[in-house]
């Protein structure tokens, strides 16, 4: 509805508000990874999945348990491993941004093999 030019403005606004609220749900990162990792989805849907992960990493990192933080890191590594040349540049860039966001938080303290993974 957000990207459909035939959608009324009120519908686009309602859909945007709904998607913004969804970022704050506890299971948003799991859904984000599932959406972003499934190449059968449109690029817009996959990008939204990445934004769910981004919100959780940037704004809720301190709220996560160590296990949840490890899971977020694992998902970002998996997404990076599955990048293809055919993926739109904005998706590839967003995955790189997620990698950097996690590295800023844990690289020197916990993520000692990051250089090898790169």
C-alpha positions in Angstrom: 0.0 0.0 0.0 2.9 2.4 0.8 4.4 2.1 -2.7 1.3 1.7 -4.7 0.6 5.0 -6.5 -3.1 4.1 -6.6 -3.3 3.9 -2.8 -5.1 6.8 -1.1 -2.8 9.0 1.0 -4.6 8.0 4.2 -4.0 4.3 3.4 -0.3 4.9 2.9 -0.1 6.9 6.1 -1.9 4.1 8.1 0.4 1.5 6.6 3.5 3.5 7.4 2.3 4.0 11.0 1.7 0.3 11.3 5.1 -0.6 10.0 6.7 1.9 12.4 4.9 0.3 15.3 6.0 -3.1 14.2 9.7 -2.2 14.6 9.1 -1.9 18.3 7.7 -5.4 18.8 9.9 -7.9 20.6 9.9 -10.4 17.7 10.6 -7.7 15.1 14.3 -8.8 14.6 13.2 -12.4 13.8 10.6 -11.2 11.3 13.2 -8.8 9.9 15.7 -11.5 9.2 13.1 -13.7 7.7 11.9 -11.0 5.3 15.4 -9.8 4.4 16.8 -13.3 3.8 13.9 -14.5 1.6 14.9 -13.6 -2.0 11.4 -14.4 -3.2 10.2 -11.2 -1.6 10.4 -7.9 -3.4 13.4 -5.6 -2.8 11.1 -3.2 -0.9 9.9 -6.0 1.5 13.5 -7.2 2.0 14.6 -3.6 2.7 11.9 -3.3 5.3 13.1 -6.5 6.9 16.6 -4.9 7.1 15.1 -1.8 8.7 13.5 -4.0 11.4 17.0 -5.4 12.2 18.5 -1.9 12.1 16.0 -0.6 14.6 16.7 -3.4 17.0 20.5 -3.0 16.7 20.7 0.8 16.8 18.0 1.6 19.3 17.4 -1.5 21.4 20.9 -3.1 21.6 21.2 -2.5 25.4 17.8 -4.2 26.0 18.9 -7.5 24.4 20.3 -10.4 26.4 23.8 -11.6 25.3 22.1 -14.5 23.5 19.8 -12.1 21.5 22.8 -9.9 20.6 24.7 -13.0 19.4 21.6 -13.9 17.3 21.5 -10.5 15.7 25.1 -10.7 14.9 24.6 -14.2 13.4 21.7 -12.9 11.2 23.8 -10.0 9.9 26.7 -12.4 9.1 24.3 -14.7 7.3 22.8 -11.8 5.3 26.3 -10.7 4.3 27.2 -14.2 3.3 24.2 -14.4 1.0 24.6 -11.1 -0.8 24.5 -11.5 -4.6 25.6 -9.2 -7.3 22.0 -9.2 -8.6 20.8 -7.7 -5.3 20.1 -4.0 -5.5 22.8 -1.8 -4.3 20.7 -0.3 -1.6 20.1 -3.7 0.0 23.9 -4.5 -0.2 24.6 -1.2 1.4 22.0 -1.7 4.2 23.6 -5.0 5.1 27.0 -3.4 5.3 25.5 -0.7 7.5 24.1 -3.3 9.9 27.5 -5.0 10.0 29.1 -1.7 11.0 26.4 -1.0 13.6 27.2 -4.2 15.3 30.9 -3.8 15.0 30.7 -0.4 16.7 29.0 -2.0 19.7 31.1 -5.2 20.2 34.1 -5.5 17.9 37.0 -4.9 20.3 35.3 -6.6 23.2 33.5 -9.6 21.9 33.8 -10.0 18.1 37.4 -10.9 17.7 37.0 -12.9 14.5 35.3 -10.1 12.6 38.3 -9.4 10.4 38.5 -13.0 9.3 34.8 -13.0 8.5 35.2 -9.9 6.3 
